[in-house]
Amino acid sequence: MNQQTSLSSSPWDFRDGVLHIGGCSVSDLVSEFGSPLYVYDRTIMEQQFTALHGAIPYRPFRMRYACKANGNLTILRIFRDLGAHLDVTSPGEIVLAESAGFQAEQLLFTGSSVTDEELAFVERKGVLINFDSISQLRRYGQRFPHRDICLRLNLDVGAGHHEHVITGGPESKFGITIEDLPEARQLARQFDLRVVGLHQHIGSGILDARVFIRAVEPLLEVAREFGDLLFLNMGGGLGIPYAPEDRPLDLVELGEGMSRLCESFCRSYGRRLRLELEPGRFLVGPAGYLLTRVNTVKRTTKHLFAGTDSGFNHLIRHPLYRSYHRIINATRVDGPIRRVAVCGNLCESGDLFTHGREIIEPREGDILAICDAGAYGYSMSFPYNMRPRPAEVLVDGGRARLIRRREEIGDLLALFPELTPDGRLTDVE
Protein backbone atom coordinates (compact mmCIF):
# COMPACT_ATOMS: atom_id res chain seq x y z
CA MET A 1 0.00 0.00 0.00
CA ASN A 2 1.37 3.40 -0.94
CA GLN A 3 -1.37 5.74 0.15
CA GLN A 4 -0.41 9.23 1.30
CA THR A 5 -1.91 10.10 4.66
CA SER A 6 -1.82 12.46 7.60
CA LEU A 7 -2.52 11.85 11.28
CA SER A 8 -3.26 15.49 11.99
CA SER A 9 -6.96 14.73 12.52
CA SER A 10 -6.50 11.43 14.41
CA PRO A 11 -7.51 10.79 18.04
CA TRP A 12 -3.83 10.66 18.96
CA ASP A 13 -2.31 13.73 20.59
CA PHE A 14 0.14 14.88 17.92
CA ARG A 15 1.80 18.26 18.36
CA ASP A 16 4.24 19.57 15.78
CA GLY A 17 4.34 16.12 14.22
CA VAL A 18 5.25 14.28 17.43
CA LEU A 19 3.04 12.06 19.59
CA HIS A 20 2.46 13.32 23.13
CA ILE A 21 1.54 10.97 26.00
CA GLY A 22 0.09 12.59 29.08
CA GLY A 23 1.22 15.93 27.72
CA CYS A 24 4.81 14.75 27.19
CA SER A 25 6.54 14.52 23.83
CA VAL A 26 7.79 11.02 23.02
CA SER A 27 10.90 12.58 21.49
CA ASP A 28 11.65 14.32 24.77
CA LEU A 29 10.88 11.16 26.76
CA VAL A 30 13.28 9.06 24.71
CA SER A 31 15.89 11.81 24.77
CA GLU A 32 15.77 11.96 28.58
CA PHE A 33 15.17 8.33 29.53
CA GLY A 34 16.44 6.36 26.53
CA SER A 35 14.96 3.76 24.20
CA PRO A 36 13.26 1.34 24.47
CA LEU A 37 11.04 2.83 27.13
CA TYR A 38 7.80 1.96 28.90
CA VAL A 39 5.57 4.98 29.51
CA TYR A 40 2.40 4.98 31.65
CA ASP A 41 -0.23 7.70 31.77
CA ARG A 42 -1.49 8.15 35.34
CA THR A 43 -4.67 9.92 34.24
CA ILE A 44 -5.81 6.93 32.17
CA MET A 45 -5.26 4.50 35.04
CA GLU A 46 -7.32 6.68 37.36
CA GLN A 47 -10.06 7.07 34.74
CA GLN A 48 -10.26 3.30 34.21
CA PHE A 49 -10.51 2.67 37.94
CA THR A 50 -13.19 5.30 38.44
CA ALA A 51 -15.25 4.14 35.46
CA LEU A 52 -15.30 0.50 36.57
CA HIS A 53 -15.90 1.24 40.24
CA GLY A 54 -18.74 3.60 39.38
CA ALA A 55 -20.37 1.08 37.04
CA ILE A 56 -21.02 -1.43 39.85
CA PRO A 57 -24.02 -0.21 41.89
CA TYR A 58 -23.93 -3.15 44.31
CA ARG A 59 -22.52 -2.43 47.76
CA PRO A 60 -20.38 -3.46 49.49
CA PHE A 61 -18.05 -3.72 46.50
CA ARG A 62 -14.28 -4.09 46.44
CA MET A 63 -11.76 -3.79 43.63
CA ARG A 64 -8.69 -6.01 43.91
CA TYR A 65 -6.03 -4.94 41.45
CA ALA A 66 -4.37 -8.03 39.95
CA CYS A 67 -0.82 -6.83 40.40
CA LYS A 68 0.64 -9.54 38.15
CA ALA A 69 -0.54 -7.35 35.25
CA ASN A 70 1.92 -4.63 36.20
CA GLY A 71 3.79 -4.73 39.48
CA ASN A 72 5.58 -1.41 39.34
CA LEU A 73 5.80 -0.03 42.87
CA THR A 74 4.54 3.42 41.89
CA ILE A 75 1.53 1.95 40.08
CA LEU A 76 0.65 -0.14 43.13
CA ARG A 77 0.72 3.00 45.24
CA ILE A 78 -1.58 4.78 42.79
CA PHE A 79 -4.20 2.07 43.15
CA ARG A 80 -3.69 1.92 46.92
CA ASP A 81 -4.51 5.63 47.10
CA LEU A 82 -7.61 5.04 44.98
CA GLY A 83 -8.84 2.50 47.51
CA ALA A 84 -7.97 -0.76 45.75
CA HIS A 85 -6.98 -3.97 47.49
CA LEU A 86 -4.64 -6.46 45.78
CA ASP A 87 -4.70 -9.95 44.33
CA VAL A 88 -1.21 -11.41 44.76
CA THR A 89 0.14 -14.66 43.31
CA SER A 90 3.56 -15.19 44.89
CA PRO A 91 5.61 -14.41 48.01
CA GLY A 92 7.48 -11.82 45.95
CA GLU A 93 4.25 -9.97 45.17
CA ILE A 94 3.37 -9.98 48.88
CA VAL A 95 6.71 -8.34 49.71
CA LEU A 96 6.17 -5.86 46.89
CA ALA A 97 2.67 -5.06 48.17
CA GLU A 98 4.06 -4.44 51.66
CA SER A 99 6.65 -2.10 50.16
CA ALA A 100 3.82 -0.20 48.45
CA GLY A 101 2.06 0.31 51.79
CA PHE A 102 -0.60 -2.40 51.65
CA GLN A 103 -1.58 -4.20 54.85
CA ALA A 104 -2.02 -7.97 55.09
CA GLU A 105 -5.80 -7.65 55.32
CA GLN A 106 -5.83 -5.86 51.96
CA LEU A 107 -4.30 -8.86 50.15
CA LEU A 108 -5.69 -12.12 48.79
CA PHE A 109 -3.12 -14.75 47.81
CA THR A 110 -4.16 -16.76 44.75
CA GLY A 111 -1.34 -19.15 43.95
CA SER A 112 -0.91 -22.12 41.64
CA SER A 113 1.15 -25.24 42.43
CA VAL A 114 2.12 -23.68 45.75
CA THR A 115 4.84 -25.29 47.86
CA ASP A 116 4.64 -25.94 51.60
CA GLU A 117 7.30 -23.27 52.13
CA GLU A 118 5.21 -20.72 50.25
CA LEU A 119 2.09 -21.61 52.22
CA ALA A 120 4.03 -21.13 55.45
CA PHE A 121 5.33 -17.76 54.23
CA VAL A 122 1.84 -16.51 53.38
CA GLU A 123 0.55 -17.76 56.73
CA ARG A 124 3.30 -15.89 58.60
CA LYS A 125 2.36 -12.73 56.73
CA GLY A 126 -1.27 -13.08 57.80
CA VAL A 127 -2.61 -12.99 54.23
CA LEU A 128 -5.85 -14.77 53.37
CA ILE A 129 -5.23 -17.69 50.99
CA ASN A 130 -7.40 -18.55 48.00
CA PHE A 131 -6.95 -22.31 47.63
CA ASP A 132 -6.52 -23.69 44.13
CA SER A 133 -6.41 -27.45 44.76
CA ILE A 134 -7.29 -30.24 47.16
CA SER A 135 -3.59 -30.93 47.68
CA GLN A 136 -2.94 -27.33 48.68
CA LEU A 137 -5.92 -27.34 51.04
CA ARG A 138 -4.94 -30.60 52.74
CA ARG A 139 -1.31 -29.61 53.25
CA TYR A 140 -2.31 -26.26 54.70
CA GLY A 141 -4.99 -27.69 56.99
CA GLN A 142 -2.58 -30.23 58.46
CA ARG A 143 -0.17 -27.47 59.49
CA PHE A 144 -2.50 -24.53 60.11
CA PRO A 145 -5.96 -25.58 61.31
CA HIS A 146 -8.62 -23.18 62.63
CA ARG A 147 -8.09 -20.53 59.92
CA ASP A 148 -10.28 -18.56 57.54
CA ILE A 149 -9.82 -19.51 53.89
CA CYS A 150 -11.12 -18.84 50.39
CA LEU A 151 -11.68 -21.43 47.65
CA ARG A 152 -10.92 -20.88 43.99
CA LEU A 153 -13.49 -22.85 42.00
CA ASN A 154 -13.41 -24.19 38.46
CA LEU A 155 -17.10 -24.43 37.58
CA ASP A 156 -16.53 -25.55 34.00
CA VAL A 157 -16.97 -22.02 32.63
CA GLY A 158 -14.11 -20.64 30.55
CA ALA A 159 -13.56 -17.81 28.10
CA GLY A 160 -10.80 -15.58 26.76
CA HIS A 161 -9.07 -14.13 23.75
CA HIS A 162 -6.68 -17.11 23.36
CA GLU A 163 -6.63 -20.71 24.58
CA HIS A 164 -3.61 -19.91 26.76
CA VAL A 165 -5.59 -17.43 28.86
CA ILE A 166 -8.75 -19.48 29.47
CA THR A 167 -8.65 -20.22 33.19
CA GLY A 168 -11.86 -22.20 33.63
CA GLY A 169 -13.18 -25.45 32.19
CA PRO A 170 -11.76 -28.94 31.76
CA GLU A 171 -8.58 -27.82 29.97
CA SER A 172 -7.55 -25.42 32.73
CA LYS A 173 -5.10 -26.23 35.52
CA PHE A 174 -6.76 -23.73 37.84
CA GLY A 175 -9.32 -24.17 40.58
CA ILE A 176 -11.19 -26.84 42.53
CA THR A 177 -13.68 -28.64 40.32
CA ILE A 178 -17.30 -29.45 41.07
CA GLU A 179 -16.30 -33.09 41.46
CA ASP A 180 -13.74 -32.17 44.14
CA LEU A 181 -15.99 -29.80 46.09
CA PRO A 182 -17.28 -32.49 48.52
CA GLU A 183 -13.71 -33.36 49.46
CA ALA A 184 -12.85 -29.67 49.88
CA ARG A 185 -15.77 -29.24 52.26
CA GLN A 186 -14.80 -32.39 54.17
CA LEU A 187 -11.21 -31.11 54.59
CA ALA A 188 -12.52 -27.76 55.79
CA ARG A 189 -14.57 -29.52 58.47
CA GLN A 190 -11.70 -31.85 59.41
CA PHE A 191 -9.25 -29.00 60.00
CA ASP A 192 -11.77 -26.42 61.21
CA LEU A 193 -11.15 -24.14 58.23
CA ARG A 194 -13.89 -21.54 57.78
CA VAL A 195 -14.66 -20.84 54.12
CA VAL A 196 -15.28 -17.07 54.10
CA GLY A 197 -14.92 -16.50 50.36
CA LEU A 198 -15.48 -18.14 47.00
CA HIS A 199 -13.58 -17.13 43.88
CA GLN A 200 -13.62 -17.96 40.21
CA HIS A 201 -11.71 -16.69 37.18
CA ILE A 202 -12.89 -17.77 33.74
CA GLY A 203 -10.26 -16.17 31.49
CA SER A 204 -8.68 -12.97 30.19
CA GLY A 205 -9.40 -10.35 27.58
CA ILE A 206 -13.19 -10.79 27.68
CA LEU A 207 -15.20 -8.01 26.03
CA ASP A 208 -18.71 -9.45 26.29
CA ALA A 209 -20.41 -8.50 29.57
CA ARG A 210 -22.89 -11.33 29.12
CA VAL A 211 -20.07 -13.87 29.50
CA PHE A 212 -19.30 -12.52 32.97
CA ILE A 213 -22.93 -12.34 33.97
CA ARG A 214 -23.56 -15.95 32.93
CA ALA A 215 -20.49 -17.05 34.89
CA VAL A 216 -21.89 -15.51 38.09
CA GLU A 217 -24.89 -17.84 38.15
CA PRO A 218 -23.09 -21.17 38.79
CA LEU A 219 -20.93 -19.54 41.45
CA LEU A 220 -24.02 -18.31 43.27
CA GLU A 221 -25.54 -21.79 43.12
CA VAL A 222 -22.47 -23.28 44.79
CA ALA A 223 -22.35 -20.43 47.33
CA ARG A 224 -25.65 -21.58 48.83
CA GLU A 225 -23.79 -24.61 50.22
CA PHE A 226 -21.44 -22.45 52.34
CA GLY A 227 -22.96 -20.78 55.38
CA ASP A 228 -20.04 -18.61 56.60
CA LEU A 229 -19.30 -16.58 53.49
CA LEU A 230 -18.22 -12.96 53.73
CA PHE A 231 -17.49 -12.29 50.05
CA LEU A 232 -17.78 -13.55 46.49
CA ASN A 233 -14.90 -12.80 44.12
CA MET A 234 -15.80 -12.90 40.42
CA GLY A 235 -12.18 -12.73 39.29
CA GLY A 236 -10.76 -10.55 36.56
CA GLY A 237 -10.25 -10.93 32.84
CA LEU A 238 -12.02 -7.71 31.85
CA GLY A 239 -10.83 -6.98 28.33
CA ILE A 240 -9.79 -3.80 26.56
CA PRO A 241 -10.22 -3.04 22.84
CA TYR A 242 -6.77 -3.75 21.42
CA ALA A 243 -7.79 -3.97 17.75
CA PRO A 244 -9.73 -1.24 15.88
CA GLU A 245 -12.70 -3.57 15.38
CA ASP A 246 -12.91 -4.48 19.09
CA ARG A 247 -15.89 -3.04 20.95
CA PRO A 248 -15.23 -1.87 24.52
CA LEU A 249 -16.71 -3.85 27.38
CA ASP A 250 -20.16 -2.52 28.25
CA LEU A 251 -19.58 -1.50 31.86
CA VAL A 252 -23.20 -0.55 32.47
CA GLU A 253 -24.44 -3.96 31.33
CA LEU A 254 -21.73 -5.65 33.38
CA GLY A 255 -22.41 -3.68 36.54
CA GLU A 256 -26.18 -3.88 36.42
CA GLY A 257 -26.24 -7.58 35.56
CA MET A 258 -23.79 -8.65 38.26
CA SER A 259 -25.42 -6.41 40.84
CA ARG A 260 -28.89 -7.71 40.07
CA LEU A 261 -27.81 -11.31 40.54
CA CYS A 262 -25.93 -10.57 43.76
CA GLU A 263 -28.84 -8.61 45.21
CA SER A 264 -31.20 -11.51 44.54
CA PHE A 265 -28.77 -14.05 45.96
CA CYS A 266 -28.14 -12.13 49.18
CA ARG A 267 -31.85 -11.79 49.87
CA SER A 268 -32.24 -15.57 49.76
CA TYR A 269 -28.89 -16.19 51.53
CA GLY A 270 -30.04 -14.15 54.51
CA ARG A 271 -27.30 -11.56 54.68
CA ARG A 272 -25.37 -9.23 52.46
CA LEU A 273 -22.02 -10.42 51.12
CA ARG A 274 -19.24 -8.31 49.64
CA LEU A 275 -18.82 -8.47 45.87
CA GLU A 276 -15.25 -8.38 44.55
CA LEU A 277 -13.64 -8.02 41.14
CA GLU A 278 -9.91 -8.29 40.41
CA PRO A 279 -9.16 -6.34 37.24
CA GLY A 280 -5.60 -6.01 36.02
CA ARG A 281 -5.43 -5.45 32.28
CA PHE A 282 -8.52 -3.22 32.30
CA LEU A 283 -6.89 -0.75 34.69
CA VAL A 284 -3.36 -0.52 33.32
CA GLY A 285 -3.44 -1.84 29.75
CA PRO A 286 -4.70 1.32 27.99
CA ALA A 287 -2.36 3.51 30.04
CA GLY A 288 0.87 1.97 28.78
CA TYR A 289 3.08 2.44 25.72
CA LEU A 290 6.31 0.77 24.69
CA LEU A 291 8.44 3.28 22.79
CA THR A 292 11.09 1.79 20.55
CA ARG A 293 13.39 3.37 17.98
CA VAL A 294 13.70 2.07 14.42
CA ASN A 295 17.35 1.38 13.63
CA THR A 296 17.08 -0.81 10.52
CA VAL A 297 14.71 -0.69 7.55
CA LYS A 298 15.03 -3.81 5.43
CA ARG A 299 13.13 -5.15 2.43
CA THR A 300 12.69 -8.73 1.32
CA THR A 301 10.61 -10.12 -1.50
CA LYS A 302 7.71 -10.47 0.95
CA HIS A 303 8.12 -7.93 3.75
CA LEU A 304 9.20 -4.44 4.61
CA PHE A 305 10.83 -4.91 8.01
CA ALA A 306 11.23 -2.16 10.55
CA GLY A 307 13.89 -3.37 12.96
CA THR A 308 13.82 -1.80 16.42
CA ASP A 309 15.92 -1.64 19.55
CA SER A 310 13.37 -3.69 21.52
CA GLY A 311 12.06 -7.23 21.13
CA PHE A 312 9.69 -9.87 22.45
CA ASN A 313 11.83 -10.00 25.59
CA HIS A 314 10.15 -6.68 26.42
CA LEU A 315 6.66 -7.41 25.07
CA ILE A 316 5.94 -11.07 24.35
CA ARG A 317 2.20 -10.89 23.82
CA HIS A 318 2.24 -11.10 20.00
CA PRO A 319 4.53 -14.17 19.73
CA LEU A 320 2.83 -15.86 22.69
CA TYR A 321 -0.84 -15.13 21.97
CA ARG A 322 -0.80 -13.55 18.49
CA SER A 323 -2.11 -10.52 20.32
CA TYR A 324 -2.85 -7.32 18.44
CA HIS A 325 -1.33 -4.05 19.57
CA ARG A 326 -1.86 -0.80 17.72
CA ILE A 327 1.48 0.50 16.46
CA ILE A 328 1.93 4.07 15.29
CA ASN A 329 4.83 6.06 13.98
CA ALA A 330 5.16 8.50 16.85
CA THR A 331 7.53 10.94 15.19
CA ARG A 332 6.16 11.09 11.64
CA VAL A 333 2.68 12.49 11.17
CA ASP A 334 2.62 12.59 7.35
CA GLY A 335 3.76 10.15 4.71
CA PRO A 336 2.87 7.07 2.71
CA ILE A 337 1.22 4.18 4.51
CA ARG A 338 3.11 0.90 4.15
CA ARG A 339 2.42 -2.58 5.35
CA VAL A 340 5.30 -3.12 7.76
CA ALA A 341 6.52 -6.10 9.77
CA VAL A 342 7.81 -4.51 12.98
CA CYS A 343 10.53 -6.70 14.48
CA GLY A 344 13.01 -6.66 17.30
CA ASN A 345 16.72 -7.18 17.89
CA LEU A 346 16.70 -10.74 19.22
CA CYS A 347 18.23 -13.74 17.51
CA GLU A 348 14.81 -15.37 17.07
CA SER A 349 12.69 -15.65 13.92
CA GLY A 350 9.57 -15.11 16.03
CA ASP A 351 10.80 -11.77 17.33
CA LEU A 352 7.97 -9.71 15.86
CA PHE A 353 5.54 -7.16 17.28
CA THR A 354 3.38 -7.68 14.20
CA HIS A 355 3.69 -9.77 11.05
CA GLY A 356 2.27 -6.89 9.06
CA ARG A 357 0.69 -3.57 10.02
CA GLU A 358 -0.24 -0.56 7.92
CA ILE A 359 1.51 2.45 9.41
CA ILE A 360 3.14 5.59 8.14
CA GLU A 361 6.34 4.37 6.52
CA PRO A 362 9.06 4.34 9.17
CA ARG A 363 12.54 5.61 8.55
CA GLU A 364 15.62 4.81 10.55
CA GLY A 365 15.60 6.99 13.65
CA ASP A 366 11.81 7.18 13.92
CA ILE A 367 10.17 6.26 17.23
CA LEU A 368 7.33 3.75 17.16
CA ALA A 369 4.72 3.63 19.90
CA ILE A 370 3.28 0.20 20.68
CA CYS A 371 -0.02 1.01 22.35
CA ASP A 372 -2.09 -0.61 25.11
CA ALA A 373 1.09 -2.13 26.52
CA GLY A 374 0.53 -1.34 30.19
CA ALA A 375 -0.53 -4.87 31.15
CA TYR A 376 1.62 -8.00 30.89
CA GLY A 377 4.38 -6.08 29.16
CA TYR A 378 7.18 -5.30 31.58
CA SER A 379 5.79 -7.81 34.09
CA MET A 380 6.39 -10.66 31.58
CA SER A 381 9.71 -9.32 30.28
CA PHE A 382 12.99 -11.18 30.58
CA PRO A 383 16.67 -10.61 29.65
CA TYR A 384 16.93 -12.98 26.67
CA ASN A 385 20.14 -12.66 24.61
CA MET A 386 21.52 -10.83 27.68
CA ARG A 387 19.56 -7.76 26.61
CA PRO A 388 18.47 -5.76 29.66
CA ARG A 389 14.94 -4.52 30.26
CA PRO A 390 13.79 -0.94 29.62
CA ALA A 391 13.19 1.85 32.07
CA GLU A 392 9.64 2.72 33.13
CA VAL A 393 8.32 6.28 33.29
CA LEU A 394 5.10 7.74 34.68
CA VAL A 395 3.62 10.78 32.91
CA ASP A 396 1.12 12.99 34.68
CA GLY A 397 -0.14 16.37 33.48
CA GLY A 398 2.82 17.12 31.22
CA ARG A 399 5.45 15.91 33.68
CA ALA A 400 7.45 12.70 33.54
CA ARG A 401 9.36 10.85 36.22
CA LEU A 402 11.39 7.67 36.31
CA ILE A 403 9.63 4.89 38.25
CA ARG A 404 12.04 2.04 37.44
CA ARG A 405 15.55 2.52 36.17
CA ARG A 406 16.84 0.83 33.05
CA GLU A 407 18.38 -2.57 33.70
CA GLU A 408 22.14 -2.75 33.10
CA ILE A 409 24.24 -5.63 31.84
CA GLY A 410 26.00 -5.48 35.20
CA ASP A 411 22.69 -6.23 36.93
CA LEU A 412 22.50 -9.50 35.00
CA LEU A 413 26.14 -10.41 35.60
CA ALA A 414 25.78 -9.74 39.32
CA LEU A 415 23.74 -12.95 39.64
CA PHE A 416 26.80 -15.07 38.86
CA PRO A 417 28.83 -15.73 42.03
CA GLU A 418 32.07 -16.22 40.11
CA LEU A 419 31.88 -12.71 38.64
CA THR A 420 32.47 -9.43 40.38
CA PRO A 421 29.79 -6.75 40.01
CA ASP A 422 31.69 -5.16 37.13
CA GLY A 423 31.64 -8.43 35.19
CA ARG A 424 35.31 -9.41 35.59
CA LEU A 425 36.21 -13.01 36.36
CA THR A 426 37.38 -13.59 39.92
CA ASP A 427 39.88 -16.23 40.98
CA VAL A 428 37.98 -19.48 40.76
CA GLU A 429 39.60 -22.68 42.01
Sequence and secondary structure as in RCSB ss.txt:
>XXXX:A:sequence
MNQQTSLSSSPWDFRDGVLHIGGCSVSDLVSEFGSPLYVYDRTIMEQQFTALHGAIPYRPFRMRYACKANGNLTI
LRIFRDLGAHLDVTSPGEIVLAESAGFQAEQLLFTGSSVTDEELAFVERKGVLINFDSISQLRRYGQRFPHRDIC
LRLNLDVGAGHHEHVITGGPESKFGITIEDLPEARQLARQFDLRVVGLHQHIGSGILDARVFIRAVEPLLEVARE
FGDLLFLNMGGGLGIPYAPEDRPLDLVELGEGMSRLCESFCRSYGRRLRLELEPGRFLVGPAGYLLTRVNTVKRT
TKHLFAGTDSGFNHLIRHPLYRSYHRIINATRVDGPIRRVAVCGNLCESGDLFTHGREIIEPREGDILAICDAGA
YGYSMSFPYNMRPRPAEVLVDGGRARLIRRREEIGDLLALFPELTPDGRLTDVE
>XXXX:A:secstr
  EEEE TTSSS EETTEEEETTEEHHHHHHHH SSEEEEEHHHHHHHHHHHHHH   SSEEEEEETTS   HHH
HHHHHHHT EEEE SHHHHHHHHHTT  GGGEEEE SS  HHHHHHHHHHT EEEE  HHHHHHHHHHS S EEE
EEEE S    SSGGGB SSTT   SEEGGGHHHHHHHHHHTT EEEEEE   BSSB  HHHHHHHHHHHHHHHTT
 TT  EEE    B    STT     HHHHHHHHHHHHHHHHHHHTS  EEEE  SHHHHGGGEEEEEEEEEEEE 
SS EEEEES  TTT  HHHHH     EEETT  EEEEEEEEEE SSS TT BS S EEEE   TT EEEE S SS
SSGGG   GGG    EEEEEETTEEEEEE    HHHHHTT TTB TTS B    
